[in-house]
Amino acid sequence: GETVSLNRKEFDLLAYLASRAGEVVSRQELYAEVWRQPYGGADKTIDVHLSWLRRKLGETAAEPRYLHTVRGVGIKLVDPQ
C-alpha cells in the first residue's frame, strides 16, 4: 500500500467512516460524531473534507472508489474490490 498524509479531521472522518464501513452515514451523524456539533444544513465543511480525502485517495466524486455519496442520504465507505 501507499502512505497517504491526512490532517487530523481527514483522519477522524475516514476513521469514523471505516468504523461504519459498508453503511451509509448521514451528514448529521458525521457532524455529531466527528465535529462534535449539530449539523447546520447549508454548511459545506463535510463536502470540503470529503473532497480533500478523495483527492488524496486518488478518486473523484464522479468516479468514486472508496467514498460513495448516496444522494440525499449520506456517505458510504466501501472496499473497492
Residue frames as qw, qx, qy, qz and C-alpha x, y, z in Angstrom:
[[0.000, 0.884, 0.468, 0.000, 0.00, 0.00, 0.00],
 [0.349, 0.504, -0.006, 0.790, 0.86, 3.63, -0.33],
 [0.293, -0.437, -0.496, 0.691, 1.18, 6.07, 2.58],
 [0.023, 0.719, 0.391, 0.574, -1.29, 8.96, 2.49],
 [0.233, -0.047, -0.419, 0.876, -0.77, 12.07, 4.63],
 [0.243, -0.695, -0.586, -0.339, -4.00, 13.23, 6.30],
 [0.085, -0.439, 0.331, -0.831, -4.75, 16.17, 8.57],
 [0.140, -0.012, 0.823, -0.550, -6.49, 15.45, 11.88],
 [0.597, 0.281, 0.287, -0.695, -10.08, 15.98, 10.67],
 [0.640, 0.376, -0.541, -0.396, -9.48, 13.97, 7.48],
 [0.245, 0.195, -0.928, 0.201, -8.15, 11.13, 9.64],
 [0.306, 0.112, 0.681, -0.656, -11.06, 11.37, 12.10],
 [0.655, 0.345, -0.043, -0.671, -13.57, 11.43, 9.23],
 [0.592, 0.336, -0.697, -0.226, -12.01, 8.44, 7.48],
 [0.079, 0.132, -0.911, 0.384, -11.68, 6.52, 10.77],
 [0.482, 0.175, 0.499, -0.698, -15.36, 7.10, 11.59],
 [0.717, 0.370, -0.258, -0.531, -16.47, 6.03, 8.11],
 [0.420, 0.320, -0.849, 0.007, -14.21, 2.95, 8.41],
 [0.181, -0.040, 0.823, -0.537, -15.88, 2.06, 11.71],
 [0.597, 0.400, 0.435, -0.542, -19.18, 2.01, 9.80],
 [0.017, 0.331, -0.739, -0.586, -17.79, 0.55, 6.54],
 [0.040, -0.228, -0.912, -0.339, -20.49, -0.51, 4.10],
 [0.042, -0.701, -0.660, 0.268, -23.15, 1.58, 5.86],
 [0.165, 0.672, 0.231, 0.685, -24.48, 4.93, 4.68],
 [0.391, -0.440, -0.434, 0.682, -23.59, 7.60, 7.26],
 [0.108, 0.896, 0.387, 0.186, -25.59, 10.85, 7.26],
 [0.306, 0.565, -0.165, 0.748, -24.01, 14.29, 7.36],
 [0.523, -0.703, 0.036, -0.480, -25.87, 14.91, 10.61],
 [0.934, -0.337, -0.031, 0.113, -24.18, 11.88, 12.16],
 [0.714, 0.292, -0.113, 0.627, -20.75, 12.93, 10.85],
 [0.027, -0.706, 0.122, -0.697, -21.16, 16.41, 12.34],
 [0.714, -0.618, 0.053, -0.325, -22.23, 14.95, 15.67],
 [0.955, -0.233, 0.053, 0.174, -19.55, 12.24, 15.86],
 [0.728, 0.238, 0.024, 0.642, -16.54, 13.81, 14.08],
 [0.158, 0.542, -0.024, 0.825, -17.05, 17.56, 14.57],
 [0.297, -0.356, -0.711, 0.529, -18.97, 17.22, 17.86],
 [0.169, 0.284, 0.153, -0.931, -21.56, 19.82, 16.85],
 [0.554, 0.509, 0.595, -0.282, -25.06, 19.88, 15.33],
 [0.414, 0.227, 0.605, 0.641, -25.43, 19.94, 11.55],
 [0.097, 0.483, 0.131, -0.860, -26.39, 23.36, 10.18],
 [0.629, 0.577, 0.493, -0.170, -27.75, 22.11, 6.86],
 [0.523, 0.852, -0.008, 0.014, -26.08, 24.52, 4.43],
 [0.350, -0.771, 0.503, 0.172, -22.54, 24.11, 5.78],
 [0.800, 0.519, -0.292, -0.073, -20.07, 22.67, 3.25],
 [0.318, -0.695, 0.635, -0.111, -17.46, 21.56, 5.83],
 [0.780, -0.066, 0.622, -0.022, -18.03, 17.85, 5.21],
 [0.749, 0.645, 0.154, 0.024, -18.08, 18.30, 1.43],
 [0.194, 0.881, -0.422, 0.086, -14.74, 20.11, 1.57],
 [0.452, -0.519, 0.719, -0.094, -13.14, 17.45, 3.76],
 [0.837, 0.216, 0.501, -0.041, -14.54, 14.67, 1.55],
 [0.591, 0.801, -0.087, 0.020, -13.11, 16.44, -1.50],
 [0.049, -0.784, 0.612, -0.093, -9.67, 16.60, 0.14],
 [0.666, -0.235, 0.700, -0.107, -9.90, 12.92, 1.15],
 [0.827, 0.476, 0.294, -0.059, -10.99, 11.86, -2.33],
 [0.403, 0.853, -0.329, 0.033, -8.09, 13.74, -3.90],
 [0.234, -0.641, 0.719, -0.135, -5.62, 12.08, -1.52],
 [0.707, -0.013, 0.696, -0.126, -7.17, 8.65, -2.18],
 [0.114, -0.213, 0.723, 0.647, -6.91, 9.19, -5.95],
 [0.139, 0.504, 0.837, 0.160, -10.62, 9.40, -6.70],
 [0.142, -0.112, -0.090, -0.979, -13.30, 11.95, -7.55],
 [0.490, 0.197, 0.532, -0.662, -16.98, 12.27, -6.64],
 [0.686, 0.425, -0.230, -0.545, -17.81, 11.40, -10.27],
 [0.782, 0.259, -0.567, -0.017, -15.59, 8.28, -10.18],
 [0.518, -0.638, 0.438, -0.364, -15.51, 7.07, -6.56],
 [0.573, 0.228, -0.784, 0.071, -13.50, 4.04, -5.44],
 [0.327, -0.101, -0.783, 0.519, -13.90, 4.23, -1.67],
 [0.086, 0.335, 0.454, -0.821, -16.16, 7.15, -0.71],
 [0.006, -0.386, -0.756, -0.528, -19.58, 6.80, -2.31],
 [0.243, 0.070, 0.237, -0.938, -22.18, 9.54, -1.97],
 [0.015, 0.468, 0.878, 0.101, -25.76, 8.31, -1.62],
 [0.029, -0.327, -0.176, -0.928, -27.64, 11.41, -2.75],
 [0.511, -0.504, -0.144, -0.681, -29.93, 12.82, -0.09],
 [0.883, -0.388, -0.262, -0.043, -28.81, 10.20, 2.45],
 [0.509, -0.788, 0.324, 0.123, -25.07, 10.38, 3.19],
 [0.304, 0.691, -0.652, -0.073, -21.66, 8.85, 2.55],
 [0.973, -0.157, 0.148, -0.081, -20.60, 5.21, 2.42],
 [0.062, -0.680, 0.717, 0.144, -17.05, 3.84, 2.65],
 [0.963, 0.169, 0.084, -0.194, -16.71, 0.71, 0.52],
 [0.578, -0.368, 0.632, 0.362, -13.98, -1.80, -0.28],
 [0.416, 0.611, -0.306, -0.600, -13.20, -1.26, -3.99],
 [0.152, -0.230, 0.937, 0.217, -12.65, -4.97, -4.69]]
